Amino acid sequence: MKKNIFKTLTFIAVIAMMASCNQQPSKMDGENTESDEPTALRIAYVDVDSLINNYEYAKVMNDSLEKMSANATSVLNNKDKELERSYNSIQTKLQNNGFTSEQQYKTAVAAFESERNNRVALEARLSNELMQKQADFTKTLHDSVNSFLNIYNIDKKYDIILRTGVANEVILYADKKFDITQDVINGLNQRYKK
């Protein structure tokens, strides 16, 4: 019998908690009393991969980054070849007793080590420059898209605009009617051409 009373009291407590969660708080004097009816949430999304592939500014910046990366790779490859030639020269000279003294050999090795350290520093500098340009591009792209969306949304009145894409999947599924990617690309490209 005690078990039945306990179950009944627990059931009543759960019902009371559920009922209290569904109650609307009472309005205070002076509080905004706009319509209590729920409004439909207007949502849209932009496919970032399509945006990057079709926004002219993004294409120009990606080309610039690719050229910068290719140039850095070329410069580093040339430095590697110079280092290899220098190393081979030292080894050949050592094997053929081309050094007149141990000091001459140590000087050649020190010069080689200095060249190698310069190459490492050059690689770090070029890598940092590329990362900084990528960061600047990303920030500029983000600012450009946000600026456009602020203007675009004046008329469209979306409550939320989400992003999707392979690299940054935020939406697992959405109906295509919520996709505003092409509108955004067209608007951004119009602004870019000006």
RALIN-V490179 format. One record per helix or strand of 3 or more residues. SS is the DSSP state (h for helix, s for strand). FROM is the first residue (numbers start at 0). TO is the last residue. If there is no record, write none. Layout:
SS|FROM|TO, SS|FROM|TO
//
This chain:
h|1|21, s|42|46, h|47|53, h|55|94, h|101|155, s|159|163, h|175|177, h|180|192
//
